[in-house]
Structure formats: structure tokens, C-alpha cells
């Protein structure tokens, strides 16, 4: 239960970080493209810096959540970041959400609660996985991510977002698996 709570808080902090950084970036002129000067200007803004600190703290809670609970139980909870982001952005930018978006948030939340509530994960001891298996899994996953990204950029616009979204989700899954593996290695006292 602690892992579930930590992951939901981590998702909320990630959402808060996105909104804080967006708020700071909104003050930049639209004509200014990405540049080192823009990064320097943002870094001197307390709101942007708070967003970075919030993101780091959210990542740390994410890592702790995975290390105290089963990854298959807590990782799906990371998707609560999207409803949190929409609700926080609506509040910070004073832009009411359409009724359809509110219904989508409610249905996603109910579906996620049903999914996690009925999930019975078993097995999955990351400390029992050999280095070769880790390397093979990472290589295959990286190839899938690359194929999705390339396919997304070569696809029509309406398919691009879906393919890039799946690539991002797979990347988050790989990241969480690596966190679980490092956590298991640290727990058993293995050198990193």
C-alpha cells in the first residue's frame, strides 16, 4: 500500500513540475526559439527552478515506490500524471476544462482503479535476472522504441502522436525496470 501511495504522490509531483515549468516558460516570448539564453532566463526564475526540484523529488518517490512494491502494481499508477496535469493546469492558468475532458478524467481514474484493484501480480524478482538477460531486454526494448519513433515521424499526423506516446510509455517502463533492478542490486549488496 505504501508503494501505491508513493507512486500517486510521484505522479502528482510530476504533474506539478510540468505545470510549474510551463508557467515559467509562458513568460518567454513566442518568437524566442530554444536557446541557451532562454535556458539561462528560465533557470533564474523561481517558478521554473521549483518545477525542476519538484520533478526530481517526484522521480525519487517513483524509485522508492518501485523498490517497496511490485513494479506491475505501481507502474500503471504513473498514468495519473495526465489527469493531475490537466486539473492543475486548468487551475493555474484559469482555463476551465470542457465537460468531455472531465468525463475522460473520471473514466480513466475509474478504469485505473478497477485495473489496479483486480491486479494480482506475482513473481518478477529483478535480482534473479542475469546481466545477459538485462542486456538483451534493453537492446530489444531500445529497438522497439526506435522503430516507434521512426514510424511515428514517418506517419500521418494523426498516427504520430499515438506512436510517439507508445514509445514514451515503453521508455518509462524500461526506466522503471532499470530502477527496480538497481534497487534489487543495492538491496542485496551488489556493486553497481
mmCIF file of the C-alpha atoms, coordinates in Angstrom:
data_MODEL
# 
_entry.id   MODEL 
# 
loop_
_atom_site.group_PDB 
_atom_site.id 
_atom_site.type_symbol 
_atom_site.label_atom_id 
_atom_site.label_alt_id 
_atom_site.label_comp_id 
_atom_site.label_asym_id 
_atom_site.label_entity_id 
_atom_site.label_seq_id 
_atom_site.pdbx_PDB_ins_code 
_atom_site.Cartn_x 
_atom_site.Cartn_y 
_atom_site.Cartn_z 
_atom_site.occupancy 
_atom_site.B_iso_or_equiv 
_atom_site.pdbx_formal_charge 
_atom_site.auth_seq_id 
_atom_site.auth_comp_id 
_atom_site.auth_asym_id 
_atom_site.auth_atom_id 
_atom_site.pdbx_PDB_model_num 
ATOM 1   C CA . UNK A 1 1   ? 0.000   0.000   0.000   1.00 0.00 ? 1   UNK A CA 1 
ATOM 2   C CA . UNK A 1 2   ? 2.924   2.350   0.711   1.00 0.00 ? 2   UNK A CA 1 
ATOM 3   C CA . UNK A 1 3   ? 4.184   1.837   -2.856  1.00 0.00 ? 3   UNK A CA 1 
ATOM 4   C CA . UNK A 1 4   ? 0.785   2.752   -4.290  1.00 0.00 ? 4   UNK A CA 1 
ATOM 5   C CA . UNK A 1 5   ? 0.591   5.939   -2.219  1.00 0.00 ? 5   UNK A CA 1 
ATOM 6   C CA . UNK A 1 6   ? 4.152   6.938   -3.118  1.00 0.00 ? 6   UNK A CA 1 
ATOM 7   C CA . UNK A 1 7   ? 3.515   6.394   -6.837  1.00 0.00 ? 7   UNK A CA 1 
ATOM 8   C CA . UNK A 1 8   ? 0.358   8.507   -6.809  1.00 0.00 ? 8   UNK A CA 1 
ATOM 9   C CA . UNK A 1 9   ? 2.243   11.289  -4.996  1.00 0.00 ? 9   UNK A CA 1 
ATOM 10  C CA . UNK A 1 10  ? 5.106   10.917  -7.516  1.00 0.00 ? 10  UNK A CA 1 
ATOM 11  C CA . UNK A 1 11  ? 2.616   11.273  -10.391 1.00 0.00 ? 11  UNK A CA 1 
ATOM 12  C CA . UNK A 1 12  ? 1.148   14.381  -8.748  1.00 0.00 ? 12  UNK A CA 1 
ATOM 13  C CA . UNK A 1 13  ? 4.625   15.892  -8.313  1.00 0.00 ? 13  UNK A CA 1 
ATOM 14  C CA . UNK A 1 14  ? 5.473   15.161  -11.961 1.00 0.00 ? 14  UNK A CA 1 
ATOM 15  C CA . UNK A 1 15  ? 2.265   16.906  -12.980 1.00 0.00 ? 15  UNK A CA 1 
ATOM 16  C CA . UNK A 1 16  ? 3.043   19.873  -10.738 1.00 0.00 ? 16  UNK A CA 1 
ATOM 17  C CA . UNK A 1 17  ? 6.544   20.069  -12.230 1.00 0.00 ? 17  UNK A CA 1 
ATOM 18  C CA . UNK A 1 18  ? 5.118   20.178  -15.769 1.00 0.00 ? 18  UNK A CA 1 
ATOM 19  C CA . UNK A 1 19  ? 2.671   22.926  -14.880 1.00 0.00 ? 19  UNK A CA 1 
ATOM 20  C CA . UNK A 1 20  ? 5.269   24.990  -12.996 1.00 0.00 ? 20  UNK A CA 1 
ATOM 21  C CA . UNK A 1 21  ? 7.744   24.753  -15.863 1.00 0.00 ? 21  UNK A CA 1 
ATOM 22  C CA . UNK A 1 22  ? 5.025   25.619  -18.392 1.00 0.00 ? 22  UNK A CA 1 
ATOM 23  C CA . UNK A 1 23  ? 4.040   28.631  -16.305 1.00 0.00 ? 23  UNK A CA 1 
ATOM 24  C CA . UNK A 1 24  ? 7.618   29.896  -16.254 1.00 0.00 ? 24  UNK A CA 1 
ATOM 25  C CA . UNK A 1 25  ? 8.094   29.237  -19.977 1.00 0.00 ? 25  UNK A CA 1 
ATOM 26  C CA . UNK A 1 26  ? 4.850   31.038  -20.804 1.00 0.00 ? 26  UNK A CA 1 
ATOM 27  C CA . UNK A 1 27  ? 6.532   34.310  -19.882 1.00 0.00 ? 27  UNK A CA 1 
ATOM 28  C CA . UNK A 1 28  ? 9.090   33.774  -22.657 1.00 0.00 ? 28  UNK A CA 1 
ATOM 29  C CA . UNK A 1 29  ? 8.208   35.470  -25.947 1.00 0.00 ? 29  UNK A CA 1 
ATOM 30  C CA . UNK A 1 30  ? 6.837   33.058  -28.546 1.00 0.00 ? 30  UNK A CA 1 
ATOM 31  C CA . UNK A 1 31  ? 9.263   34.420  -31.116 1.00 0.00 ? 31  UNK A CA 1 
ATOM 32  C CA . UNK A 1 32  ? 12.203  33.267  -28.998 1.00 0.00 ? 32  UNK A CA 1 
ATOM 33  C CA . UNK A 1 33  ? 13.199  29.769  -30.041 1.00 0.00 ? 33  UNK A CA 1 
ATOM 34  C CA . UNK A 1 34  ? 15.069  27.287  -27.912 1.00 0.00 ? 34  UNK A CA 1 
ATOM 35  C CA . UNK A 1 35  ? 18.456  28.722  -26.996 1.00 0.00 ? 35  UNK A CA 1 
ATOM 36  C CA . UNK A 1 36  ? 20.976  28.738  -24.177 1.00 0.00 ? 36  UNK A CA 1 
ATOM 37  C CA . UNK A 1 37  ? 19.862  32.279  -23.342 1.00 0.00 ? 37  UNK A CA 1 
ATOM 38  C CA . UNK A 1 38  ? 16.287  31.058  -22.901 1.00 0.00 ? 38  UNK A CA 1 
ATOM 39  C CA . UNK A 1 39  ? 17.513  28.238  -20.618 1.00 0.00 ? 39  UNK A CA 1 
ATOM 40  C CA . UNK A 1 40  ? 19.512  30.755  -18.583 1.00 0.00 ? 40  UNK A CA 1 
ATOM 41  C CA . UNK A 1 41  ? 16.471  33.043  -18.288 1.00 0.00 ? 41  UNK A CA 1 
ATOM 42  C CA . UNK A 1 42  ? 14.294  30.127  -17.155 1.00 0.00 ? 42  UNK A CA 1 
ATOM 43  C CA . UNK A 1 43  ? 16.878  28.879  -14.650 1.00 0.00 ? 43  UNK A CA 1 
ATOM 44  C CA . UNK A 1 44  ? 16.771  32.267  -12.912 1.00 0.00 ? 44  UNK A CA 1 
ATOM 45  C CA . UNK A 1 45  ? 13.012  32.089  -12.439 1.00 0.00 ? 45  UNK A CA 1 
ATOM 46  C CA . UNK A 1 46  ? 11.961  30.656  -9.063  1.00 0.00 ? 46  UNK A CA 1 
ATOM 47  C CA . UNK A 1 47  ? 8.850   29.006  -10.531 1.00 0.00 ? 47  UNK A CA 1 
ATOM 48  C CA . UNK A 1 48  ? 10.904  27.103  -13.122 1.00 0.00 ? 48  UNK A CA 1 
ATOM 49  C CA . UNK A 1 49  ? 13.513  26.114  -10.520 1.00 0.00 ? 49  UNK A CA 1 
ATOM 50  C CA . UNK A 1 50  ? 10.714  24.906  -8.203  1.00 0.00 ? 50  UNK A CA 1 
ATOM 51  C CA . UNK A 1 51  ? 9.400   22.844  -11.127 1.00 0.00 ? 51  UNK A CA 1 
ATOM 52  C CA . UNK A 1 52  ? 12.806  21.191  -11.576 1.00 0.00 ? 52  UNK A CA 1 
ATOM 53  C CA . UNK A 1 53  ? 13.071  20.448  -7.840  1.00 0.00 ? 53  UNK A CA 1 
ATOM 54  C CA . UNK A 1 54  ? 9.532   19.034  -7.846  1.00 0.00 ? 54  UNK A CA 1 
ATOM 55  C CA . UNK A 1 55  ? 10.376  16.807  -10.816 1.00 0.00 ? 55  UNK A CA 1 
ATOM 56  C CA . UNK A 1 56  ? 13.483  15.451  -9.056  1.00 0.00 ? 56  UNK A CA 1 
ATOM 57  C CA . UNK A 1 57  ? 11.539  14.750  -5.870  1.00 0.00 ? 57  UNK A CA 1 
ATOM 58  C CA . UNK A 1 58  ? 8.817   13.035  -7.924  1.00 0.00 ? 58  UNK A CA 1 
ATOM 59  C CA . UNK A 1 59  ? 11.430  10.821  -9.587  1.00 0.00 ? 59  UNK A CA 1 
ATOM 60  C CA . UNK A 1 60  ? 12.882  9.879   -6.202  1.00 0.00 ? 60  UNK A CA 1 
ATOM 61  C CA . UNK A 1 61  ? 9.424   8.921   -4.902  1.00 0.00 ? 61  UNK A CA 1 
ATOM 62  C CA . UNK A 1 62  ? 8.878   6.923   -8.097  1.00 0.00 ? 62  UNK A CA 1 
ATOM 63  C CA . UNK A 1 63  ? 12.104  4.999   -7.434  1.00 0.00 ? 63  UNK A CA 1 
ATOM 64  C CA . UNK A 1 64  ? 11.201  4.361   -3.785  1.00 0.00 ? 64  UNK A CA 1 
ATOM 65  C CA . UNK A 1 65  ? 7.706   3.237   -4.794  1.00 0.00 ? 65  UNK A CA 1 
ATOM 66  C CA . UNK A 1 66  ? 9.124   0.677   -7.210  1.00 0.00 ? 66  UNK A CA 1 
ATOM 67  C CA . UNK A 1 67  ? 11.600  -0.573  -4.634  1.00 0.00 ? 67  UNK A CA 1 
ATOM 68  C CA . UNK A 1 68  ? 8.972   -1.110  -1.899  1.00 0.00 ? 68  UNK A CA 1 
ATOM 69  C CA . UNK A 1 69  ? 6.265   -2.602  -4.103  1.00 0.00 ? 69  UNK A CA 1 
ATOM 70  C CA . UNK A 1 70  ? 5.834   -4.733  -7.212  1.00 0.00 ? 70  UNK A CA 1 
ATOM 71  C CA . UNK A 1 71  ? 6.519   -2.819  -10.405 1.00 0.00 ? 71  UNK A CA 1 
ATOM 72  C CA . UNK A 1 72  ? 3.474   -4.395  -12.075 1.00 0.00 ? 72  UNK A CA 1 
ATOM 73  C CA . UNK A 1 73  ? 1.272   -2.950  -9.340  1.00 0.00 ? 73  UNK A CA 1 
ATOM 74  C CA . UNK A 1 74  ? 2.624   0.588   -9.041  1.00 0.00 ? 74  UNK A CA 1 
ATOM 75  C CA . UNK A 1 75  ? 3.882   1.433   -12.552 1.00 0.00 ? 75  UNK A CA 1 
ATOM 76  C CA . UNK A 1 76  ? 0.370   1.702   -14.060 1.00 0.00 ? 76  UNK A CA 1 
ATOM 77  C CA . UNK A 1 77  ? -0.404  4.387   -11.476 1.00 0.00 ? 77  UNK A CA 1 
ATOM 78  C CA . UNK A 1 78  ? 2.043   6.736   -13.165 1.00 0.00 ? 78  UNK A CA 1 
ATOM 79  C CA . UNK A 1 79  ? -0.643  7.488   -15.774 1.00 0.00 ? 79  UNK A CA 1 
ATOM 80  C CA . UNK A 1 80  ? -2.475  9.514   -13.119 1.00 0.00 ? 80  UNK A CA 1 
ATOM 81  C CA . UNK A 1 81  ? 0.047   12.207  -14.023 1.00 0.00 ? 81  UNK A CA 1 
ATOM 82  C CA . UNK A 1 82  ? -2.117  13.146  -17.035 1.00 0.00 ? 82  UNK A CA 1 
ATOM 83  C CA . UNK A 1 83  ? -5.338  13.915  -15.116 1.00 0.00 ? 83  UNK A CA 1 
ATOM 84  C CA . UNK A 1 84  ? -3.315  15.678  -12.412 1.00 0.00 ? 84  UNK A CA 1 
ATOM 85  C CA . UNK A 1 85  ? -1.592  17.795  -15.088 1.00 0.00 ? 85  UNK A CA 1 
ATOM 86  C CA . UNK A 1 86  ? -4.877  18.724  -16.758 1.00 0.00 ? 86  UNK A CA 1 
ATOM 87  C CA . UNK A 1 87  ? -6.545  19.656  -13.468 1.00 0.00 ? 87  UNK A CA 1 
ATOM 88  C CA . UNK A 1 88  ? -3.552  21.629  -12.163 1.00 0.00 ? 88  UNK A CA 1 
ATOM 89  C CA . UNK A 1 89  ? -3.050  23.449  -15.480 1.00 0.00 ? 89  UNK A CA 1 
ATOM 90  C CA . UNK A 1 90  ? -6.740  24.305  -15.556 1.00 0.00 ? 90  UNK A CA 1 
ATOM 91  C CA . UNK A 1 91  ? -6.453  25.801  -12.085 1.00 0.00 ? 91  UNK A CA 1 
ATOM 92  C CA . UNK A 1 92  ? -3.101  27.610  -12.568 1.00 0.00 ? 92  UNK A CA 1 
ATOM 93  C CA . UNK A 1 93  ? -3.946  29.059  -15.974 1.00 0.00 ? 93  UNK A CA 1 
ATOM 94  C CA . UNK A 1 94  ? -7.608  29.701  -15.095 1.00 0.00 ? 94  UNK A CA 1 
ATOM 95  C CA . UNK A 1 95  ? -8.804  27.747  -18.116 1.00 0.00 ? 95  UNK A CA 1 
ATOM 96  C CA . UNK A 1 96  ? -11.834 25.598  -17.287 1.00 0.00 ? 96  UNK A CA 1 
ATOM 97  C CA . UNK A 1 97  ? -11.755 22.085  -18.685 1.00 0.00 ? 97  UNK A CA 1 
ATOM 98  C CA . UNK A 1 98  ? -14.510 21.052  -21.089 1.00 0.00 ? 98  UNK A CA 1 
ATOM 99  C CA . UNK A 1 99  ? -17.067 18.600  -19.721 1.00 0.00 ? 99  UNK A CA 1 
ATOM 100 C CA . UNK A 1 100 ? -15.787 15.877  -22.086 1.00 0.00 ? 100 UNK A CA 1 
ATOM 101 C CA . UNK A 1 101 ? -12.291 16.169  -20.583 1.00 0.00 ? 101 UNK A CA 1 
ATOM 102 C CA . UNK A 1 102 ? -13.674 15.930  -17.059 1.00 0.00 ? 102 UNK A CA 1 
ATOM 103 C CA . UNK A 1 103 ? -15.603 12.786  -18.049 1.00 0.00 ? 103 UNK A CA 1 
ATOM 104 C CA . UNK A 1 104 ? -12.438 11.348  -19.612 1.00 0.00 ? 104 UNK A CA 1 
ATOM 105 C CA . UNK A 1 105 ? -10.520 12.003  -16.374 1.00 0.00 ? 105 UNK A CA 1 
ATOM 106 C CA . UNK A 1 106 ? -13.268 10.348  -14.337 1.00 0.00 ? 106 UNK A CA 1 
ATOM 107 C CA . UNK A 1 107 ? -13.447 7.298   -16.628 1.00 0.00 ? 107 UNK A CA 1 
ATOM 108 C CA . UNK A 1 108 ? -9.662  6.920   -16.771 1.00 0.00 ? 108 UNK A CA 1 
ATOM 109 C CA . UNK A 1 109 ? -9.464  7.097   -12.995 1.00 0.00 ? 109 UNK A CA 1 
ATOM 110 C CA . UNK A 1 110 ? -12.235 4.537   -12.547 1.00 0.00 ? 110 UNK A CA 1 
ATOM 111 C CA . UNK A 1 111 ? -10.662 2.210   -15.121 1.00 0.00 ? 111 UNK A CA 1 
ATOM 112 C CA . UNK A 1 112 ? -7.261  2.517   -13.493 1.00 0.00 ? 112 UNK A CA 1 
ATOM 113 C CA . UNK A 1 113 ? -8.711  1.833   -10.033 1.00 0.00 ? 113 UNK A CA 1 
ATOM 114 C CA . UNK A 1 114 ? -10.500 -1.242  -11.388 1.00 0.00 ? 114 UNK A CA 1 
ATOM 115 C CA . UNK A 1 115 ? -7.342  -2.424  -13.161 1.00 0.00 ? 115 UNK A CA 1 
ATOM 116 C CA . UNK A 1 116 ? -5.056  -1.994  -10.154 1.00 0.00 ? 116 UNK A CA 1 
ATOM 117 C CA . UNK A 1 117 ? -7.694  -3.255  -7.719  1.00 0.00 ? 117 UNK A CA 1 
ATOM 118 C CA . UNK A 1 118 ? -8.129  -6.531  -9.578  1.00 0.00 ? 118 UNK A CA 1 
ATOM 119 C CA . UNK A 1 119 ? -4.459  -6.979  -10.480 1.00 0.00 ? 119 UNK A CA 1 
ATOM 120 C CA . UNK A 1 120 ? -2.691  -9.874  -8.785  1.00 0.00 ? 120 UNK A CA 1 
ATOM 121 C CA . UNK A 1 121 ? 0.965   -9.556  -9.774  1.00 0.00 ? 121 UNK A CA 1 
ATOM 122 C CA . UNK A 1 122 ? 3.236   -12.470 -8.982  1.00 0.00 ? 122 UNK A CA 1 
ATOM 123 C CA . UNK A 1 123 ? 6.901   -13.246 -9.476  1.00 0.00 ? 123 UNK A CA 1 
ATOM 124 C CA . UNK A 1 124 ? 9.291   -10.805 -11.022 1.00 0.00 ? 124 UNK A CA 1 
ATOM 125 C CA . UNK A 1 125 ? 12.423  -10.864 -8.909  1.00 0.00 ? 125 UNK A CA 1 
ATOM 126 C CA . UNK A 1 126 ? 14.801  -8.397  -10.638 1.00 0.00 ? 126 UNK A CA 1 
ATOM 127 C CA . UNK A 1 127 ? 17.766  -9.588  -8.580  1.00 0.00 ? 127 UNK A CA 1 
ATOM 128 C CA . UNK A 1 128 ? 17.475  -13.050 -10.205 1.00 0.00 ? 128 UNK A CA 1 
ATOM 129 C CA . UNK A 1 129 ? 17.978  -11.686 -13.743 1.00 0.00 ? 129 UNK A CA 1 
ATOM 130 C CA . UNK A 1 130 ? 21.397  -12.208 -15.316 1.00 0.00 ? 130 UNK A CA 1 
ATOM 131 C CA . UNK A 1 131 ? 23.405  -9.386  -16.887 1.00 0.00 ? 131 UNK A CA 1 
ATOM 132 C CA . UNK A 1 132 ? 22.990  -11.007 -20.304 1.00 0.00 ? 132 UNK A CA 1 
ATOM 133 C CA . UNK A 1 133 ? 19.225  -11.088 -19.944 1.00 0.00 ? 133 UNK A CA 1 
ATOM 134 C CA . UNK A 1 134 ? 19.225  -7.429  -18.896 1.00 0.00 ? 134 UNK A CA 1 
ATOM 135 C CA . UNK A 1 135 ? 21.372  -6.522  -21.927 1.00 0.00 ? 135 UNK A CA 1 
ATOM 136 C CA . UNK A 1 136 ? 19.121  -8.471  -24.313 1.00 0.00 ? 136 UNK A CA 1 
ATOM 137 C CA . UNK A 1 137 ? 15.960  -6.949  -22.813 1.00 0.00 ? 137 UNK A CA 1 
ATOM 138 C CA . UNK A 1 138 ? 17.372  -3.429  -23.025 1.00 0.00 ? 138 UNK A CA 1 
ATOM 139 C CA . UNK A 1 139 ? 18.520  -3.946  -26.632 1.00 0.00 ? 139 UNK A CA 1 
ATOM 140 C CA . UNK A 1 140 ? 15.133  -5.308  -27.751 1.00 0.00 ? 140 UNK A CA 1 
ATOM 141 C CA . UNK A 1 141 ? 13.264  -2.556  -25.934 1.00 0.00 ? 141 UNK A CA 1 
ATOM 142 C CA . UNK A 1 142 ? 15.534  0.134   -27.402 1.00 0.00 ? 142 UNK A CA 1 
ATOM 143 C CA . UNK A 1 143 ? 14.929  -1.292  -30.896 1.00 0.00 ? 143 UNK A CA 1 
ATOM 144 C CA . UNK A 1 144 ? 11.153  -1.191  -30.321 1.00 0.00 ? 144 UNK A CA 1 
ATOM 145 C CA . UNK A 1 145 ? 11.375  2.407   -29.083 1.00 0.00 ? 145 UNK A CA 1 
ATOM 146 C CA . UNK A 1 146 ? 13.486  3.411   -32.099 1.00 0.00 ? 146 UNK A CA 1 
ATOM 147 C CA . UNK A 1 147 ? 11.053  1.718   -34.510 1.00 0.00 ? 147 UNK A CA 1 
ATOM 148 C CA . UNK A 1 148 ? 8.106   3.514   -32.895 1.00 0.00 ? 148 UNK A CA 1 
ATOM 149 C CA . UNK A 1 149 ? 9.851   6.896   -33.078 1.00 0.00 ? 149 UNK A CA 1 
ATOM 150 C CA . UNK A 1 150 ? 10.922  6.444   -36.686 1.00 0.00 ? 150 UNK A CA 1 
ATOM 151 C CA . UNK A 1 151 ? 7.489   5.087   -37.602 1.00 0.00 ? 151 UNK A CA 1 
ATOM 152 C CA . UNK A 1 152 ? 5.832   7.966   -35.792 1.00 0.00 ? 152 UNK A CA 1 
ATOM 153 C CA . UNK A 1 153 ? 7.781   10.617  -37.667 1.00 0.00 ? 153 UNK A CA 1 
ATOM 154 C CA . UNK A 1 154 ? 7.078   8.897   -40.986 1.00 0.00 ? 154 UNK A CA 1 
ATOM 155 C CA . UNK A 1 155 ? 3.352   8.514   -40.236 1.00 0.00 ? 155 UNK A CA 1 
ATOM 156 C CA . UNK A 1 156 ? 0.482   10.846  -40.874 1.00 0.00 ? 156 UNK A CA 1 
ATOM 157 C CA . UNK A 1 157 ? -0.019  13.452  -38.199 1.00 0.00 ? 157 UNK A CA 1 
ATOM 158 C CA . UNK A 1 158 ? -2.949  11.677  -36.524 1.00 0.00 ? 158 UNK A CA 1 
ATOM 159 C CA . UNK A 1 159 ? -0.884  8.489   -36.039 1.00 0.00 ? 159 UNK A CA 1 
ATOM 160 C CA . UNK A 1 160 ? 2.288   10.278  -34.978 1.00 0.00 ? 160 UNK A CA 1 
ATOM 161 C CA . UNK A 1 161 ? 1.048   11.206  -31.512 1.00 0.00 ? 161 UNK A CA 1 
ATOM 162 C CA . UNK A 1 162 ? -0.098  7.652   -30.812 1.00 0.00 ? 162 UNK A CA 1 
ATOM 163 C CA . UNK A 1 163 ? 3.199   6.087   -31.891 1.00 0.00 ? 163 UNK A CA 1 
ATOM 164 C CA . UNK A 1 164 ? 5.296   8.626   -30.008 1.00 0.00 ? 164 UNK A CA 1 
ATOM 165 C CA . UNK A 1 165 ? 3.052   8.175   -26.961 1.00 0.00 ? 165 UNK A CA 1 
ATOM 166 C CA . UNK A 1 166 ? 3.554   4.407   -27.037 1.00 0.00 ? 166 UNK A CA 1 
ATOM 167 C CA . UNK A 1 167 ? 7.314   4.940   -27.437 1.00 0.00 ? 167 UNK A CA 1 
ATOM 168 C CA . UNK A 1 168 ? 7.261   7.213   -24.383 1.00 0.00 ? 168 UNK A CA 1 
ATOM 169 C CA . UNK A 1 169 ? 5.290   4.647   -22.376 1.00 0.00 ? 169 UNK A CA 1 
ATOM 170 C CA . UNK A 1 170 ? 7.727   1.881   -23.319 1.00 0.00 ? 170 UNK A CA 1 
ATOM 171 C CA . UNK A 1 171 ? 10.613  4.158   -22.315 1.00 0.00 ? 171 UNK A CA 1 
ATOM 172 C CA . UNK A 1 172 ? 9.003   4.800   -18.925 1.00 0.00 ? 172 UNK A CA 1 
ATOM 173 C CA . UNK A 1 173 ? 8.502   1.056   -18.491 1.00 0.00 ? 173 UNK A CA 1 
ATOM 174 C CA . UNK A 1 174 ? 12.165  0.382   -19.284 1.00 0.00 ? 174 UNK A CA 1 
ATOM 175 C CA . UNK A 1 175 ? 13.210  3.150   -16.913 1.00 0.00 ? 175 UNK A CA 1 
ATOM 176 C CA . UNK A 1 176 ? 11.129  1.651   -14.117 1.00 0.00 ? 176 UNK A CA 1 
ATOM 177 C CA . UNK A 1 177 ? 12.506  -1.830  -14.785 1.00 0.00 ? 177 UNK A CA 1 
ATOM 178 C CA . UNK A 1 178 ? 16.036  -0.480  -14.533 1.00 0.00 ? 178 UNK A CA 1 
ATOM 179 C CA . UNK A 1 179 ? 15.166  1.326   -11.292 1.00 0.00 ? 179 UNK A CA 1 
ATOM 180 C CA . UNK A 1 180 ? 13.764  -1.942  -9.898  1.00 0.00 ? 180 UNK A CA 1 
ATOM 181 C CA . UNK A 1 181 ? 16.908  -3.790  -10.979 1.00 0.00 ? 181 UNK A CA 1 
ATOM 182 C CA . UNK A 1 182 ? 19.236  -1.252  -9.390  1.00 0.00 ? 182 UNK A CA 1 
ATOM 183 C CA . UNK A 1 183 ? 17.114  -1.245  -6.224  1.00 0.00 ? 183 UNK A CA 1 
ATOM 184 C CA . UNK A 1 184 ? 17.316  -5.058  -6.025  1.00 0.00 ? 184 UNK A CA 1 
ATOM 185 C CA . UNK A 1 185 ? 21.074  -4.955  -6.601  1.00 0.00 ? 185 UNK A CA 1 
ATOM 186 C CA . UNK A 1 186 ? 21.549  -2.364  -3.859  1.00 0.00 ? 186 UNK A CA 1 
ATOM 187 C CA . UNK A 1 187 ? 19.321  -4.364  -1.508  1.00 0.00 ? 187 UNK A CA 1 
ATOM 188 C CA . UNK A 1 188 ? 21.413  -7.500  -1.907  1.00 0.00 ? 188 UNK A CA 1 
ATOM 189 C CA . UNK A 1 189 ? 24.662  -5.502  -1.586  1.00 0.00 ? 189 UNK A CA 1 
ATOM 190 C CA . UNK A 1 190 ? 25.889  -5.998  -5.152  1.00 0.00 ? 190 UNK A CA 1 
ATOM 191 C CA . UNK A 1 191 ? 28.320  -3.397  -6.511  1.00 0.00 ? 191 UNK A CA 1 
ATOM 192 C CA . UNK A 1 192 ? 26.795  -1.209  -9.190  1.00 0.00 ? 192 UNK A CA 1 
# 
